[in-house]
Amino acid sequence: MEQDVLLKAQAFDLLMAQLPVGLAVLDQQQRYLAINDRLAHFHGIPAADHLGHSVATMLPELYPSIAPMLVQVLESGQPLLNFDISNNPTIDNPGCDATEHWFGSYLPLCDAAAQVQGVLVIALNKTMEWGMQQRRQQDLDKLRQVLDNMFAFVGILAPDGTVQDANRPPLEMAGLTLADVQHKKFWDCFWWSHDPAVAEQIRHAIHQAQQGFTSRFDVRARMQHGIIDVDFMLAPMYDAEGNICNLIPSGIEITDRKSSEQQLIDSELRFRRVFDSVADGLISVDRHGHISLVNKRALEMFGYQQHEMIGQPIEMLVPQDKISGHHHSRQQYLQNPSTRPMAELKELFARRRDGSLFPVEIGLTYLEGDSKVSVLATVTDVTDAKAVQRDLQQIVHDKSTLLAERTALLNEVHHRVKNNLQVMSSLLSLQSRNAPAELKQAFAESQMRVRTMALTHQLLYENRNFSSVPLAVYLEQLCRLIQQTLAPTSQIRFSYSGLDQALLLELELTIPCGLLVNEVVTNSLKHAFVPQVGADGSMQVRGQVSLALQALADGRYQLEISDDGIGMPGTVQLGSGASMGMQLIPAFIAQLNAELQLQRQPGTCYRISFYPQKEAR
């Protein structure tokens, strides 16, 4: 018996020395009967100094907090396990690392009669386990922080679809807390409550995940301020044994992307409608010369279906004998691309599906920076335009021929009228030779009127213009003709500096205008100037007649005929008297629908205003 006790004591001492835990044995008076170096080191007091001394003596600062626990164990015989004794401020131990973490246990020591005789103190250093636990918690906290600050929606479901956890964004956007969704079936949550079909879609995805399948689809989710679009995915998560332990739902809001995609779709539809509604054929060609896009008009024009043209070389639309040259021209164009007509000075033809050719006009537009489209060709079928052009050319040719014939005819008419009037003038001149003296003046004036009309036809014949006459030229020639006929020897001068040479007068108004000027100038030559005795004793007539012509602001012409003679007596009235010229002047004024202002002194001035076209009067 004593031998057994000795062996047990040796075994206990060996364990106390070798076990990586702090051990001590206290008696009923809480005195140290034994203590190993590990626990003594934790106390900061050598092991030998503990023996025989009470806990209260050895750890006076710690004792008030542990005394109740020791008393409890001694009195109740029930152990106290795994209480934290790390970094207790009541322990002043410079040898204890503040980063270490210790846990203690008090076990009752009983005799054979089950009476508590003492306490076994166990102190376990769990620094490594504590550190691992702390790092694991830190990692979990960091992961939670990352998940809560992610833009994505992430959750954790039980295999049956019950919500266990969710990150912050989907909760905040829905105005929820984790407690509002935790322990609920995922498909019954607020996010899917706006549409039973969506909730059923989520439920089906969970069923698929339970079978080991991952689902991904776009879905609409309800949030606090409306409905959003979400790129949603639900995947199973496996444990170490390969069993499904959780389901992981995740999603990213794609409302803006969906809106942009819809806008792009709408834009493409609008583009396609416009592209297809263009009256001309539109064909886009990539850098390699392959057709990448074609509109309906081009399909109709060439007789192809869309799938027959897309991806094919553009040379399929070129006449056979032009294909090699077209390939070379296309390469040259791409070296120096620009927006311009194709073969501007050449007649172009295109080839239909049946091989027939038709005339076209093609415009090339270079689209810089587009990887799919390099050149946009605008093709116009000019078959009808060519036919119209040929018809127009024939019409123009026929009209030109007719105009030439009519011009020749009119030219001949004016030439014959001029000749006939000149014959009449010559007859009057011959008849005046044998006429009495009192009639010769009348014959001369009549002859001058005929020559005035002949002059109009002469100018029309010479200028090849049968609608109007250059008025200044006509007036100058008329005045010279009057002077040569009525006063060839007089010293009367004519001034034409005031005539606007650019003004034209309509043919129908030219003859009455010329006859009016003839009567006024003739009257000046006959009556305005008094003969004077010259140096040689002969009687000479001297003076000046001036003509001025200008355009007024209201579109009328103003013609002035003036002389520096003796003026017109007040007794002479236009339209009366024996003078035929004075009687004719008002008639010609009426034919011109003109206004006349007559200045009688000093000299005589006729100021006549009229419109140069008959329809403007």
C-alpha positions as CSV (number, residue, x, y, z in Angstrom):
1,M,0.0,0.0,0.0
2,E,2.7,2.5,0.8
3,Q,4.5,1.4,-2.3
4,D,1.4,2.3,-4.4
5,V,1.1,5.7,-2.8
6,L,4.8,6.3,-3.5
7,L,4.4,5.4,-7.1
8,K,1.4,7.6,-7.5
9,A,3.3,10.5,-5.9
10,Q,6.2,10.0,-8.3
11,A,3.8,9.8,-11.3
12,F,2.1,13.0,-10.2
13,D,5.4,14.8,-9.8
14,L,6.5,13.6,-13.2
15,L,3.2,14.8,-14.8
16,M,3.4,18.2,-13.1
17,A,6.9,18.6,-14.5
18,Q,6.1,17.4,-18.1
19,L,2.6,18.5,-18.8
20,P,2.3,21.7,-20.8
21,V,-0.2,23.1,-18.3
22,G,0.0,24.8,-14.9
23,L,-0.9,22.5,-12.0
24,A,-1.2,23.0,-8.3
25,V,-2.7,21.1,-5.3
26,L,-4.4,23.0,-2.5
27,D,-5.6,21.6,0.8
28,Q,-8.8,22.5,2.6
29,Q,-7.2,25.6,4.0
30,Q,-6.3,26.6,0.4
31,R,-2.5,26.1,1.1
32,Y,-0.2,24.9,-1.7
33,L,0.7,21.3,-1.3
34,A,2.3,21.1,-4.7
35,I,2.8,23.4,-7.7
36,N,4.7,23.0,-11.0
37,D,7.1,25.5,-12.5
38,R,4.7,26.5,-15.3
39,L,2.0,27.8,-13.0
40,A,4.6,29.2,-10.6
41,H,6.1,31.1,-13.5
42,F,2.7,32.4,-14.4
43,H,2.4,33.7,-10.8
44,G,5.9,35.2,-11.0
45,I,7.0,33.4,-7.7
46,P,9.3,30.4,-7.5
47,A,7.5,27.0,-6.9
48,A,9.3,26.3,-3.6
49,D,8.1,29.6,-2.1
50,H,4.5,28.5,-2.6
51,L,4.6,25.3,-0.5
52,G,2.8,25.6,2.8
53,H,1.5,29.1,2.0
54,S,-2.1,29.9,1.3
55,V,-3.4,31.4,-1.9
56,A,-4.4,34.5,0.0
57,T,-0.8,34.9,1.1
58,M,0.8,34.2,-2.3
59,L,-1.7,36.1,-4.5
60,P,-3.2,38.8,-2.3
61,E,-4.4,41.0,-5.2
62,L,-6.0,38.1,-7.1
63,Y,-7.4,36.3,-4.1
64,P,-10.6,38.4,-3.6
65,S,-11.8,37.4,-7.1
66,I,-10.9,33.7,-6.9
67,A,-11.7,33.0,-3.2
68,P,-15.5,32.6,-3.9
69,M,-14.8,30.1,-6.6
70,L,-12.4,28.1,-4.4
71,V,-14.9,28.1,-1.5
72,Q,-17.6,27.0,-3.9
73,V,-15.6,24.0,-5.1
74,L,-14.6,23.0,-1.6
75,E,-18.1,23.2,-0.3
76,S,-20.1,21.9,-3.2
77,G,-17.6,19.3,-4.6
78,Q,-18.5,20.6,-8.1
79,P,-15.7,21.6,-10.5
80,L,-15.4,25.0,-12.2
81,L,-14.1,24.7,-15.7
82,N,-12.4,27.0,-18.4
83,F,-12.7,30.4,-16.8
84,D,-10.5,33.2,-18.3
85,I,-7.6,34.2,-16.1
86,S,-5.6,36.1,-18.8
87,N,-4.3,39.6,-18.3
88,N,-6.0,40.0,-14.9
89,P,-5.1,43.4,-13.6
90,T,-4.7,42.1,-10.1
91,I,-1.6,40.1,-11.2
92,D,1.6,42.0,-11.2
93,N,3.8,39.6,-13.0
94,P,6.6,41.0,-15.2
95,G,7.5,37.5,-16.3
96,C,4.0,36.9,-17.9
97,D,3.6,37.9,-21.6
98,A,0.6,40.2,-21.8
99,T,-0.2,38.6,-25.2
100,E,-0.7,35.2,-23.7
101,H,-4.2,33.8,-22.9
102,W,-4.7,31.4,-20.0
103,F,-7.8,29.5,-18.9
104,G,-8.2,28.0,-15.5
105,S,-10.2,25.0,-14.0
106,Y,-10.8,24.1,-10.3
107,L,-11.4,20.4,-9.7
108,P,-12.3,19.0,-6.2
109,L,-10.0,16.3,-4.7
110,C,-12.1,13.8,-2.6
111,D,-11.1,10.9,-0.4
112,A,-12.6,7.4,-0.4
113,A,-15.6,8.6,1.5
114,A,-16.3,11.3,-1.2
115,Q,-15.3,14.1,1.2
116,V,-13.5,17.1,-0.4
117,Q,-10.0,17.2,0.9
118,G,-8.5,19.8,-1.5
119,V,-8.6,21.4,-4.9
120,L,-6.6,20.6,-8.1
121,V,-5.8,23.8,-9.9
122,I,-5.3,23.5,-13.7
123,A,-4.1,26.5,-15.8
124,L,-4.0,26.0,-19.5
125,N,-2.2,28.3,-21.9
126,K,-4.5,28.7,-25.0
127,T,-2.5,31.5,-26.6
128,M,-2.3,29.7,-30.0
129,E,-5.9,28.6,-30.0
130,W,-6.9,32.1,-28.9
131,G,-4.8,33.7,-31.6
132,M,-6.3,31.4,-34.2
133,Q,-9.8,32.1,-33.0
134,Q,-9.1,35.8,-33.0
135,R,-7.6,35.8,-36.5
136,R,-10.6,33.7,-37.7
137,Q,-12.9,36.3,-36.2
138,Q,-10.9,39.1,-37.7
139,D,-11.1,37.4,-41.1
140,L,-14.8,36.9,-40.7
141,D,-15.2,40.6,-39.7
142,K,-13.2,41.7,-42.6
143,L,-15.1,39.5,-45.0
144,R,-18.4,40.8,-43.6
145,Q,-17.1,44.4,-44.0
146,V,-16.1,43.6,-47.6
147,L,-19.5,42.0,-48.4
148,D,-21.4,44.9,-46.8
149,N,-19.4,47.4,-48.8
150,M,-19.7,45.5,-52.1
151,F,-22.0,46.8,-54.8
152,A,-23.1,43.3,-55.4
153,F,-25.9,41.6,-53.5
154,V,-24.8,38.4,-51.6
155,G,-26.7,36.1,-49.3
156,I,-26.5,32.7,-47.6
157,L,-29.3,30.3,-47.7
158,A,-29.9,26.9,-46.0
159,P,-30.2,24.0,-48.5
160,D,-34.0,24.3,-48.2
161,G,-33.9,28.0,-49.3
162,T,-34.2,29.6,-45.8
163,V,-32.4,32.9,-45.5
164,Q,-29.5,32.7,-43.0
165,D,-27.6,35.9,-43.8
166,A,-27.4,38.8,-46.4
167,N,-25.1,41.6,-46.9
168,R,-26.0,45.2,-46.4
169,P,-26.8,46.7,-49.9
170,P,-29.9,44.6,-50.7
171,L,-31.3,45.2,-47.2
172,E,-30.7,48.9,-47.2
173,M,-32.1,49.4,-50.7
174,A,-35.2,47.6,-49.7
175,G,-35.5,49.4,-46.4
176,L,-35.1,46.1,-44.5
177,T,-33.0,44.7,-41.7
178,L,-31.5,41.2,-41.5
179,A,-34.2,40.3,-39.0
180,D,-36.9,41.0,-41.6
181,V,-35.7,38.3,-43.9
182,Q,-33.8,35.9,-41.7
183,H,-35.5,32.5,-41.2
184,K,-37.8,33.2,-44.2
185,K,-37.9,31.3,-47.4
186,F,-35.9,33.3,-50.0
187,W,-38.8,33.4,-52.5
188,D,-41.1,34.8,-49.9
189,C,-38.9,37.8,-49.2
190,F,-39.8,41.4,-50.0
191,W,-37.6,41.6,-53.1
192,W,-39.8,39.3,-55.1
193,S,-43.2,40.2,-53.6
194,H,-44.1,42.5,-56.6
195,D,-44.7,39.6,-59.0
196,P,-45.7,36.0,-58.3
197,A,-44.0,34.9,-61.5
198,V,-40.7,36.3,-60.3
199,A,-41.1,34.6,-56.9
200,E,-41.8,31.3,-58.7
201,Q,-38.7,31.8,-60.8
202,I,-36.6,32.2,-57.7
203,R,-38.2,29.1,-56.1
204,H,-37.4,27.1,-59.3
205,A,-33.7,28.4,-59.2
206,I,-33.4,27.2,-55.6
207,H,-34.8,23.8,-56.6
208,Q,-32.2,23.6,-59.3
209,A,-29.4,24.6,-56.9
210,Q,-30.6,21.8,-54.6
211,Q,-29.9,19.4,-57.5
212,G,-26.4,20.9,-57.9
213,F,-27.1,23.3,-60.8
214,T,-26.2,26.9,-61.0
215,S,-28.8,29.3,-62.4
216,R,-28.2,32.8,-63.8
217,F,-30.7,35.1,-65.3
218,D,-31.9,38.8,-65.3
219,V,-34.7,39.4,-62.9
220,R,-36.6,42.5,-61.6
221,A,-36.4,43.0,-57.8
222,R,-38.5,45.3,-55.6
223,M,-36.7,47.9,-53.6
224,Q,-37.8,50.7,-51.4
225,H,-38.0,53.3,-54.1
226,G,-39.1,51.2,-57.1
227,I,-38.2,48.2,-59.2
228,I,-34.6,47.5,-60.4
229,D,-33.1,45.1,-62.8
230,V,-30.6,42.5,-61.3
231,D,-28.2,40.1,-62.9
232,F,-29.0,37.2,-60.5
233,M,-27.1,34.0,-59.9
234,L,-27.8,31.2,-57.4
235,A,-25.1,28.5,-56.9
236,P,-24.8,25.5,-54.5
237,M,-21.9,25.5,-51.9
238,Y,-20.3,22.2,-50.9
239,D,-18.7,21.1,-47.6
240,A,-15.5,19.0,-47.3
241,E,-17.4,15.8,-47.9
242,G,-18.9,17.1,-51.1
243,N,-22.4,17.6,-49.7
244,I,-24.4,20.8,-50.4
245,C,-24.3,22.8,-47.2
246,N,-25.6,26.1,-48.3
247,L,-27.0,28.0,-51.3
248,I,-25.4,31.3,-52.3
249,P,-27.6,33.9,-54.1
250,S,-25.8,36.9,-55.6
251,G,-26.7,39.7,-57.9
252,I,-25.5,43.0,-59.5
253,E,-27.9,45.8,-60.3
254,I,-28.0,46.4,-64.0
255,T,-30.8,48.9,-64.3
256,D,-28.6,51.5,-66.0
257,R,-27.1,48.8,-68.2
258,K,-30.6,47.5,-69.2
259,S,-31.7,51.1,-69.9
260,S,-28.6,51.7,-72.0
261,E,-29.2,48.4,-73.8
262,Q,-32.8,49.3,-74.5
263,Q,-31.8,52.7,-75.7
264,L,-29.2,51.1,-78.0
265,I,-31.9,48.7,-79.3
266,D,-34.3,51.6,-79.9
267,S,-31.5,53.5,-81.6
268,E,-30.7,50.6,-83.8
269,L,-34.3,50.1,-84.7
270,R,-34.6,53.8,-85.6
271,F,-31.4,53.6,-87.6
272,R,-32.7,50.5,-89.4
273,R,-36.1,52.1,-90.2
274,V,-34.3,55.2,-91.6
275,F,-31.7,53.0,-93.3
276,D,-34.4,50.9,-95.0
277,S,-36.7,53.9,-95.9
278,V,-34.0,55.7,-97.9
279,A,-35.0,55.9,-101.6
280,D,-31.5,55.0,-102.7
281,G,-29.7,51.7,-102.2
282,L,-27.3,51.8,-99.2
283,I,-24.5,49.2,-99.0
284,S,-21.8,49.2,-96.3
285,V,-18.5,47.5,-97.1
286,D,-15.7,46.5,-94.7
287,R,-12.0,47.0,-95.2
288,H,-11.7,43.7,-97.0
289,G,-14.3,44.6,-99.5
290,H,-17.1,42.4,-98.0
291,I,-20.7,43.6,-97.7
292,S,-21.6,44.0,-94.1
293,L,-25.0,45.8,-94.3
294,V,-27.6,46.4,-97.1
295,N,-31.0,48.2,-97.1
296,K,-34.2,47.0,-98.6
297,R,-33.9,49.4,-101.6
298,A,-30.5,47.8,-102.5
299,L,-32.0,44.3,-102.3
300,E,-34.8,45.3,-104.6
301,M,-32.4,47.0,-107.0
302,F,-30.1,44.0,-107.3
303,G,-32.6,41.2,-106.9
304,Y,-30.9,39.5,-104.0
305,Q,-32.1,38.3,-100.5
306,Q,-30.2,39.8,-97.6
307,H,-28.4,36.5,-96.7
308,E,-27.2,36.2,-100.2
309,M,-25.3,39.6,-100.0
310,I,-24.0,39.8,-96.4
311,G,-20.4,38.7,-96.3
312,Q,-20.0,38.5,-100.0
313,P,-17.4,40.6,-101.9
314,I,-18.7,43.9,-103.4
315,E,-17.5,42.8,-106.8
316,M,-20.6,40.6,-107.1
317,L,-22.4,43.8,-108.1
318,V,-19.8,44.9,-110.6
319,P,-20.0,44.0,-114.4
320,Q,-17.7,41.0,-115.2
321,D,-15.4,43.0,-117.4
322,K,-14.9,45.7,-114.6
323,I,-14.1,43.4,-111.6
324,S,-10.3,43.4,-111.8
325,G,-10.2,47.1,-112.3
326,H,-12.7,47.7,-109.5
327,H,-10.6,45.7,-107.0
328,H,-7.6,47.9,-107.8
329,S,-9.7,51.1,-107.6
330,R,-11.0,50.0,-104.2
331,Q,-7.5,49.5,-102.8
332,Q,-6.5,52.9,-104.1
333,Y,-9.5,54.5,-102.5
334,L,-8.7,53.0,-99.1
335,Q,-5.2,54.4,-99.2
336,N,-6.7,58.0,-99.5
337,P,-10.3,57.7,-98.5
338,S,-12.8,60.6,-98.7
339,T,-16.4,61.3,-99.2
340,R,-17.0,61.8,-102.9
341,P,-18.9,60.6,-106.0
342,M,-17.5,57.4,-107.6
343,A,-16.1,57.7,-111.1
344,E,-17.6,61.2,-111.4
345,L,-16.8,61.7,-115.1
346,K,-17.6,58.1,-116.2
347,E,-20.9,56.4,-116.8
348,L,-21.3,53.5,-114.3
349,F,-23.2,50.3,-114.6
350,A,-24.1,47.7,-111.9
351,R,-24.9,44.0,-112.2
352,R,-28.1,42.4,-111.0
353,R,-28.6,38.9,-109.7
354,D,-29.7,37.8,-113.2
355,G,-26.6,39.3,-114.8
356,S,-28.4,42.2,-116.4
357,L,-26.7,45.7,-116.2
358,F,-28.3,49.0,-115.3
359,P,-26.9,52.6,-115.1
360,V,-26.1,53.9,-111.6
361,E,-24.7,56.8,-109.8
362,I,-22.6,55.9,-106.7
363,G,-21.5,58.1,-103.8
364,L,-18.8,56.9,-101.4
365,T,-18.8,57.9,-97.7
366,Y,-15.7,56.9,-95.7
367,L,-16.6,55.9,-92.1
368,E,-13.5,56.4,-90.0
369,G,-13.0,54.4,-86.8
370,D,-15.7,51.8,-87.6
371,S,-14.2,48.3,-87.4
372,K,-17.2,46.7,-89.2
373,V,-17.9,49.3,-91.8
374,S,-15.3,51.1,-93.9
375,V,-17.2,52.6,-96.7
376,L,-20.9,53.4,-97.2
377,A,-21.9,53.3,-100.9
378,T,-25.1,55.2,-101.9
379,V,-26.4,53.6,-105.1
380,T,-28.9,55.4,-107.3
381,D,-30.6,53.6,-110.2
382,V,-30.6,56.2,-113.0
383,T,-32.4,54.1,-115.6
384,D,-35.5,56.3,-115.6
385,A,-33.3,59.4,-115.2
386,K,-31.3,58.4,-118.3
387,A,-34.5,57.8,-120.3
388,V,-35.8,61.2,-119.2
389,Q,-32.5,62.8,-120.0
390,R,-32.6,61.3,-123.5
391,D,-36.1,62.6,-123.9
392,L,-35.1,66.0,-122.7
393,Q,-32.1,66.1,-125.0
394,Q,-34.4,65.2,-127.9
395,I,-36.9,67.9,-126.8
396,V,-34.1,70.4,-126.5
397,H,-32.8,69.5,-129.9
398,D,-36.2,69.8,-131.5
399,K,-36.9,73.1,-129.7
400,S,-33.5,74.4,-130.7
401,T,-34.1,73.5,-134.3
402,L,-37.5,75.2,-134.1
403,L,-36.1,78.2,-132.4
404,A,-33.4,78.5,-135.0
405,E,-36.0,78.3,-137.8
406,R,-38.2,80.9,-136.1
407,T,-35.2,83.1,-135.4
408,A,-34.2,82.9,-139.1
409,L,-37.8,83.7,-140.0
410,L,-38.0,86.7,-137.7
411,N,-34.7,87.9,-138.9
412,E,-35.9,87.7,-142.4
413,V,-39.1,89.4,-141.5
414,H,-37.4,92.4,-139.9
415,H,-34.9,92.5,-142.8
416,R,-37.8,92.6,-145.3
417,V,-39.8,95.2,-143.2
418,K,-36.7,97.4,-143.0
419,N,-36.1,97.1,-146.7
420,N,-39.8,97.8,-147.5
421,L,-39.7,100.9,-145.2
422,Q,-36.6,102.1,-146.9
423,V,-38.3,101.6,-150.3
424,M,-41.2,103.7,-149.0
425,S,-38.7,106.3,-147.7
426,S,-37.0,106.4,-151.2
427,L,-40.4,106.8,-152.9
428,L,-41.3,109.7,-150.7
429,S,-37.9,111.2,-151.5
430,L,-38.5,110.8,-155.3
431,Q,-42.0,112.2,-155.0
432,S,-40.8,115.2,-153.1
433,R,-38.5,116.3,-155.9
434,N,-41.4,117.3,-158.2
435,A,-43.7,118.5,-155.4
436,P,-44.4,122.2,-154.8
437,A,-42.1,123.9,-152.3
438,E,-44.8,124.1,-149.6
439,L,-45.2,120.3,-149.7
440,K,-41.5,119.3,-149.7
441,Q,-41.2,119.9,-145.9
442,A,-44.2,117.6,-145.3
443,F,-42.7,114.9,-147.5
444,A,-39.4,115.2,-145.6
445,E,-41.1,114.8,-142.2
446,S,-43.1,111.8,-143.4
447,Q,-39.9,110.3,-144.9
448,M,-38.3,110.8,-141.5
449,R,-41.1,109.0,-139.7
450,V,-40.8,106.0,-142.0
451,R,-37.0,105.9,-141.5
452,T,-37.6,106.0,-137.7
453,M,-39.6,102.8,-137.9
454,A,-37.1,101.2,-140.3
455,L,-34.3,102.0,-137.9
456,T,-36.1,99.9,-135.2
457,H,-36.2,96.8,-137.5
458,Q,-32.6,97.4,-138.5
459,L,-31.4,97.3,-134.9
460,L,-33.5,94.1,-134.2
461,Y,-32.0,92.5,-137.3
462,E,-28.4,93.5,-136.4
463,N,-28.6,92.5,-132.7
464,R,-30.5,89.2,-133.3
465,N,-32.7,90.2,-130.3
466,F,-36.4,90.3,-131.2
467,S,-37.8,91.2,-127.8
468,S,-36.0,94.5,-126.8
469,V,-33.7,97.2,-128.1
470,P,-30.7,99.0,-126.5
471,L,-32.5,102.4,-126.1
472,A,-29.4,104.6,-125.8
473,V,-27.9,103.2,-129.1
474,Y,-31.3,103.5,-130.8
475,L,-31.7,107.2,-129.7
476,E,-28.2,108.2,-130.8
477,Q,-28.6,106.6,-134.3
478,L,-32.1,108.1,-134.6
479,C,-30.8,111.6,-133.8
480,R,-28.0,111.3,-136.3
481,L,-30.4,110.2,-138.9
482,I,-32.8,113.2,-138.2
483,Q,-29.9,115.6,-138.4
484,Q,-28.6,114.2,-141.7
485,T,-32.1,114.3,-143.2
486,L,-33.4,117.7,-141.9
487,A,-30.4,119.8,-141.1
488,P,-27.2,118.5,-142.8
489,T,-25.6,121.9,-143.0
490,S,-26.5,123.4,-139.7
491,Q,-24.1,123.9,-136.8
492,I,-26.4,122.3,-134.3
493,R,-24.6,119.9,-131.9
494,F,-26.1,116.8,-130.2
495,S,-25.0,115.7,-126.7
496,Y,-25.5,112.1,-125.7
497,S,-23.4,112.0,-122.4
498,G,-26.5,111.6,-120.2
499,L,-27.6,108.3,-121.8
500,D,-27.4,105.1,-119.7
501,Q,-26.1,102.6,-122.2
502,A,-27.3,99.5,-120.2
503,L,-31.1,100.2,-120.5
504,L,-33.3,98.1,-122.8
505,L,-36.7,98.9,-124.1
506,E,-39.4,96.4,-125.0
507,L,-40.0,96.0,-128.8
508,E,-43.7,97.1,-128.7
509,L,-42.7,100.4,-127.0
510,T,-39.7,101.1,-129.2
511,I,-41.5,102.5,-132.3
512,P,-43.8,104.9,-130.4
513,C,-40.8,106.0,-128.3
514,G,-38.8,106.6,-131.5
515,L,-41.6,108.5,-133.2
516,L,-42.0,110.6,-130.1
517,V,-38.3,111.5,-130.1
518,N,-38.4,112.1,-133.8
519,E,-41.3,114.7,-133.4
520,V,-39.6,116.4,-130.5
521,V,-36.1,116.6,-132.1
522,T,-37.6,117.6,-135.4
523,N,-39.5,120.4,-133.8
524,S,-36.3,121.7,-132.1
525,L,-34.4,121.7,-135.3
526,K,-37.2,123.6,-137.1
527,H,-38.2,126.2,-134.5
528,A,-35.8,126.4,-131.5
529,F,-32.9,128.1,-133.1
530,V,-32.7,131.6,-134.8
531,P,-30.3,131.8,-137.8
532,Q,-27.3,134.1,-137.3
533,V,-25.0,135.9,-139.8
534,G,-21.7,134.1,-140.0
535,A,-18.2,135.4,-140.6
536,D,-18.5,134.9,-144.3
537,G,-21.8,136.7,-144.4
538,S,-24.0,133.7,-144.7
539,M,-26.8,132.8,-142.4
540,Q,-26.0,129.9,-140.0
541,V,-28.0,128.0,-137.4
542,R,-26.1,127.2,-134.1
543,G,-27.2,125.5,-130.9
544,Q,-27.3,122.2,-128.9
545,V,-29.8,119.4,-128.4
546,S,-29.1,117.2,-125.4
547,L,-30.5,113.7,-124.6
548,A,-30.4,112.1,-121.1
549,L,-31.8,108.7,-120.0
550,Q,-31.8,107.1,-116.6
551,A,-33.7,104.5,-114.5
552,L,-35.8,105.7,-111.6
553,A,-36.2,104.0,-108.3
554,D,-39.8,102.9,-109.1
555,G,-38.7,101.0,-112.2
556,R,-39.6,103.7,-114.8
557,Y,-37.2,105.2,-117.3
558,Q,-36.9,109.0,-117.5
559,L,-36.0,110.5,-120.9
560,E,-35.1,114.2,-121.2
561,I,-34.8,116.0,-124.6
562,S,-33.7,119.6,-124.2
563,D,-32.3,122.4,-126.4
564,D,-30.7,125.8,-125.7
565,G,-32.9,127.6,-128.2
566,I,-35.4,130.4,-127.8
567,G,-37.9,128.3,-125.9
568,M,-41.5,127.5,-126.7
569,P,-44.0,130.3,-126.6
570,G,-47.0,129.9,-124.3
571,T,-49.3,130.1,-127.2
572,V,-48.1,126.8,-128.6
573,Q,-50.1,123.9,-127.1
574,L,-49.4,120.2,-127.6
575,G,-52.2,118.5,-129.6
576,S,-53.4,121.6,-131.3
577,G,-52.3,124.0,-134.0
578,A,-51.4,123.4,-137.6
579,S,-48.2,121.5,-136.9
580,M,-48.7,117.7,-137.4
581,G,-45.8,117.0,-135.0
582,M,-47.4,118.9,-132.2
583,Q,-50.6,116.9,-132.8
584,L,-48.7,113.6,-132.8
585,I,-46.7,114.1,-129.5
586,P,-49.7,113.5,-127.2
587,A,-50.7,110.4,-129.1
588,F,-47.3,108.9,-128.7
589,I,-47.2,109.8,-125.0
590,A,-50.5,107.9,-124.6
591,Q,-49.2,104.9,-126.4
592,L,-46.2,104.8,-124.0
593,N,-48.6,105.4,-121.0
594,A,-46.0,108.0,-120.0
595,E,-46.0,111.2,-118.0
596,L,-44.8,114.4,-119.7
597,Q,-43.3,117.5,-118.0
598,L,-42.7,120.4,-120.4
599,Q,-40.3,123.2,-119.6
600,R,-40.7,126.1,-122.0
601,Q,-38.0,128.5,-120.8
602,P,-35.0,128.9,-120.9
603,G,-34.8,126.6,-123.9
604,T,-37.3,123.8,-124.2
605,C,-37.1,120.6,-122.2
606,Y,-39.3,117.5,-122.5
607,R,-39.1,115.2,-119.4
608,I,-40.9,111.9,-120.2
609,S,-41.3,109.1,-117.6
610,F,-42.5,105.6,-118.6
611,Y,-42.2,101.8,-117.8
612,P,-39.8,99.8,-120.1
613,Q,-42.2,96.8,-120.3
614,K,-45.8,96.9,-121.5
615,E,-47.1,94.6,-118.7
616,A,-45.6,96.9,-115.9
617,R,-47.6,99.9,-117.1
